[in-house]
Amino acid sequence: MARRSYGKLLAFVCARTRDVAAAEDALAAAFEAALRDWPAHGVPANPEAWLLTTARRQAIDAARRRRTHDNALPDLLLFGDVSTEDYDADAARRAIPDDRLLLMFACAHPAIERNARAPLMLQTILGFDAAAIGSAFLVAPSTMGQRLVRAKAKIKQADIPFRLPGHDDLPERLDSVLEAIYATFTEGWSDPAGTEARGRNLTDEGIWLGHLVATLLPDAPEALGLLALMLHAQARRGARRDAQGGYVPLAAQDPTLWDTALIDDAEALLLRASRLGAIGRYQLEAAIQSAHVIRRRIGHADWPAIARLYDALLALTGSKVVAINRAVAIAETRGAAEGLAALDAIDAAGPDARLADYQPYWAARAGLLARCGDTAAADAAYLRAIGLEADPAVRRFLQQRRGAADDGRRRSA
C-alpha cells in the first residue's frame, strides 16, 4: 500500500503546487506522523485520505512559514479548498484522483534534461532513492542526486503544467514515460523470488502503469508494444524457478506453466500495435517474446524469426545488449562459431567498459566458447560470469554449466 499510495498522493499534491520537493517534504512528514499515530490509535478507515489530509496540512504550514516570499500566497491559495481540520469521516469518503500519469508527463517535459526524466519519474512515482536509481542507470549516486534536484527545481521555475501533452508534443514525452515504466517493471523482474522489499510488486506496478497509458493513448503503438512485452514476460514468471528454487532459463521452461491468458492478451496488443503502421523498440522486443512462446504450440522457438527481429532491433537502437542477444540467436540459427564471431564483433566495434562487468555478456560468451570446444576460455568466462552474478539461483545455474563444460572436456581428453 505504501508504495502505490506514495506515488498517487505525491502526484496529487504536485499537480496543485508544481513544487515536487515541497510535496515530497509534506508527504514524508505525513508518513512520519502515521508511524507515530497509527500504532497508538489504529489504522484509519481510509489511510490514503488520512495521509493526504496530513500532507496538505504540512504543505500549508510550510507555505505559511515562507510568507515573506512572493510565492507563499499562491501556495496557500492552491490549498484554499482544503480543510485543515483533523481527519474525519468526510475525508475518508472522498475519492483521491490518481494523477500519477500527469506527473510522469510533467517529468518528461522538454525543459527537463533528457537523462533526468525517467529517473525523476522513478523517484516521484515509486519513491526510489538516488542510489537505487543511479545503479539502474549506471550513474554515480551523487551525480544522479544532482540531476534529480535540478529537475525538480525546473518543474517549479518553468511552471510546467500537469496535463497530457498535445498531439505534436506527445511522441518525445511518451518515449521517456515508457522508459520509466519499463525500468519499473524490470526492477521488479530482476528479483523473481520477491526477496527484496524495494522490488516487491514493481512488476505489477509497471503493468498497471502500462495499462493506464495504453488505455489513455490507444493509438500509440509503442504504448501497446510495451504492455505486450511486459505481459509476455509476466506470463512466464511462475516458470522461472523450479520447485527447489533453482533458476530455469527460458529454453528449458515448461510451457504448461506459462499463463496462457496473459500471453493471449499480449498477442492481441501486439497485433493492434502492428496495424498502426509505426514499428518501434517495444513492439520488436514483444515480437521476440512472441517468437519464443510459440514453443507452446509448435514445440520449439522460432529462432530464424528471433534472429531477424534482433537484426531490426539492433539497427534501431544500436544497443550492445541487443547485440549480445542477437549473437545468441545467430548461434541457434547458423551455429556457435558464427554466434561467437558476432559476439566478438561487439568488442571490435569499439571498447565499452560496461561489458567488462555485464554478466549476460560473459555467460553468453562462456556458452558459445564451450560449444566451439574452447573449454579453457569457456571456463574463464564462466568464472567471470559467476563472479558478477548477484542472484544465488542464477549463480548456481552458471556453476552447473561450468561443471558440465569441464566434464565434457575431460571426456574428450
Long-range contacts (C-beta under 8 A, 24 or more apart in sequence): 1-47, 2-31, 3-126, 3-127, 3-201, 3-205, 4-201, 4-205, 5-47, 5-48, 5-51, 6-31, 6-126, 6-127, 7-100, 7-103, 7-124, 7-125, 7-126, 7-127, 8-48, 8-96, 8-98, 8-99, 8-100, 9-48, 9-51, 9-52, 9-55, 9-96, 10-103, 10-124, 10-125, 11-98, 11-99, 11-100, 11-102, 11-103, 11-124, 11-125, 11-162, 12-52, 12-96, 12-97, 12-98, 12-99, 13-52, 13-55, 13-56, 13-59, 14-99, 14-103, 14-106, 14-124, 14-155, 14-162, 15-99, 15-102, 15-103, 15-162, 16-78, 16-79, 17-59, 17-75, 17-78, 18-106, 18-155, 18-156, 18-159, 18-160, 18-161, 18-162, 19-75, 19-155, 19-156, 20-120, 20-124, 20-152, 20-155, 20-156, 21-149, 21-152, 21-153, 21-156, 22-59, 22-62, 22-75, 23-55, 23-59, 24-124, 25-58, 25-62, 26-55, 26-56, 26-58, 26-59, 26-62, 27-51, 27-55, 27-58, 29-54, 29-55, 29-58, 30-54, 30-55, 30-58, 44-87, 44-92, 45-89, 45-92, 46-91, 46-92, 46-93, 48-96, 49-87, 49-91, 49-92, 49-93, 49-94, 49-96, 50-87, 50-91, 50-92, 52-91, 52-96, 53-82, 53-83, 53-86, 53-87, 53-91, 54-87, 56-82, 56-84, 57-84, 60-84, 99-162, 100-125, 100-209, 100-212, 101-164, 101-177, 101-209, 101-212, 101-213, 101-216, 102-162, 102-163, 102-164, 103-162, 104-177, 104-180, 104-209, 105-162, 105-163, 105-164, 105-165, 105-173, 105-177, 106-155, 106-160, 106-161, 106-162, 107-151, 107-155, 107-176, 107-180, 108-172, 108-173, 108-174, 108-175, 108-176, 108-177, 109-155, 109-158, 109-160, 109-173, 110-169, 110-172, 110-173, 111-154, 111-158, 111-160, 112-151, 112-154, 112-155, 112-160, 113-147, 113-150, 113-151, 114-176, 115-147, 116-147, 116-148, 116-150, 116-151, 117-151, 117-176, 117-179, 117-180, 118-176, 118-179, 118-180, 118-183, 119-144, 119-147, 119-148, 120-147, 120-148, 120-151, 120-152, 121-176, 121-177, 121-180, 122-180, 122-183, 122-184, 123-148, 125-180, 125-184, 125-209, 126-184, 126-202, 126-205, 128-198, 132-198, 136-183, 136-187, 138-354, 164-216, 170-217, 170-220, 174-213, 174-217, 174-220, 174-222, 174-223, 175-222, 177-213, 178-213, 178-222, 178-223, 178-226, 178-282, 181-206, 181-209, 181-210, 181-213, 181-226, 182-206, 182-226, 182-229, 182-230, 182-282, 184-209, 185-210, 185-230, 185-233, 189-233, 190-391, 192-237, 192-240, 192-241, 193-241, 193-245, 193-393, 203-230, 203-234, 203-237, 206-230, 207-231, 207-234, 214-269, 219-276, 221-273, 221-274, 221-276, 221-277, 221-278, 221-279, 221-280, 221-283, 222-273, 222-278, 222-280, 222-281, 222-282, 222-283, 224-269, 224-270, 224-272, 224-273, 224-276, 224-283, 225-269, 225-270, 225-273, 225-280, 225-281, 225-282, 225-283, 225-284, 225-285, 225-286, 226-282, 226-286, 227-266, 227-269, 228-265, 228-266, 228-267, 228-269, 228-270, 228-273, 228-282, 228-283, 228-286, 228-289, 229-266, 229-282, 229-285, 229-286, 229-289, 231-262, 231-263, 231-265, 231-266, 231-269, 232-262, 232-263, 232-266, 232-286, 232-289, 232-290, 232-293, 233-289, 234-259, 234-262, 235-259, 235-260, 235-262, 235-263, 235-266, 235-293, 236-293, 241-393, 245-393, 246-393, 246-396, 246-397, 247-391, 247-393, 247-394, 247-396, 247-397, 249-397, 250-292, 251-301, 255-293, 255-295, 255-296, 256-296, 258-293, 258-296, 260-296, 263-293, 263-296, 266-290, 279-312, 280-316, 281-313, 281-316, 281-317, 284-309, 284-312, 284-313, 284-316, 285-313, 288-313, 301-332, 303-329, 303-332, 303-333, 304-333, 306-332, 307-332, 307-333, 320-346, 320-352, 320-354, 320-355, 321-358, 321-360, 324-358, 324-360, 324-361, 324-364, 327-364, 327-368, 328-364, 328-367, 328-368, 331-368, 331-371, 336-368, 336-371, 336-372, 337-372, 339-368, 340-365, 340-368, 340-369, 340-372, 343-368, 357-388, 358-388, 359-385, 359-388, 359-389, 362-388, 363-398, 366-398, 366-401, 366-402, 366-405, 367-401, 370-401, 370-405, 370-408, 375-405, 375-406, 375-408, 375-409, 378-402, 378-405, 379-405, 379-406
